[in-house]
Amino acid sequence: MEITWLGHSSFFIKDSKGRKILMDPFDESVGYDVFKGDVDVVTISHHHFDHDYLENVNYEHSIDKAGFFYLSDIPVTGVPSYHDKVQGAKRGENIIFILTIDDYKVCHLGDLGYVLSQDDIEKIGKVDVLLIPIGGNYTLDGKEASQVAKLINSPLVIPMHYKTPMLSFELEGLESFLTYMKNGERVGSNKLTLEGPLEDINKVMILDYK
């Protein structure tokens, strides 16, 4: 399985059978290059401009709601959550997506805005790769994100939704999250290829944004 960070909260995943998944695509105002191409499945955590732009995407399936689905032979679970600390009163609802791809469980937290409860953690279940927002302001900040990561306790953690020189609006950078996680490895690319078992716990993998 190959995971490509497109910037912000958007990822492009390709499995060993050539199936393609796009997660939370953004529009041109965000600052990164907009995704253009064909995919099998698109997941949308919530309908804000930086998470649901499909203008240039040819897709077979698009999912933006909670529940259990089987799309292009890929099991998908959507877990309801919130974009803020007041049960969606400020910024609305958010869907956490868990996809089983090449026997790995990939969890995209979307724009999660609060520290998950134990009940939430049980609904999410075992995770191999956690994609987690860390930039604060609109989502979890670095400290809160570290708490959530340690509750989920996945082998690999990939931070997203944080400030880079490309991003057009203000968020926190990587520093706070890495301070609380006490580790971080730069991949040196925007791509991460996974093969075989994952034996680490909460190992932070930092993908480039180009």
C-alpha positions, 0 to 999 in steps of 0.5 A: 500500500502506498500513502501519498500526502497531498497536503492539508488533510488530503491523502491519496492511497493506492493498494496492491490491486491498483484501487485508489482512494482519495480522502478530504480533497481541498480546493485551490484556495488552500495553497497546495496543488489540487488533485486531478484524476481518477479514483475508486473511492472518495471519503469526505469527513465534512463539507468545508471547502478544504475537505470536499472539493470534487471538481476535478475528480472522477470517482466511482464512489463518494462517502460522507456519512456514518455507517458500514460500507463496502465500496470497490471491495474496500470495507469502510466504516464511518464513525460520527464525531464533532468538529468542535468541543461543543457537540457540533454547535460551533462547527458542525459534525465530522466523520471519522473514516476507517478503511481496510486496505491491504489488511491495514486499517487506516483511520482518518480523523477528519477535522476532529475538534475534541479528545475522544471518549473511551466509547469513541475509541472502542467504536474506532477499534484497532488501527494500523495507520492514524491520520490525525489533525494537529494544527489547533484553531479548527481542530485538535492542537498538538497536545490534544492530538498527542492524547488522542494518538496515545488513546488509539495507540496505532503503530504509525501516526501521520500528522495532517492539518497543520501549518506549512509554507504552502498553506494559505491560512494560520494553524500551529506547526508540527512542533507542539505535537512532536514535543508531546509525542517525543518522536518524529521521523521525516520520510523525505517524500510525500509518499510512504509505502507499507509492506509486511507487519507494523511493529512500532507503537505511535511512531510519528511519520512526517511526510513532505508536502511537495 
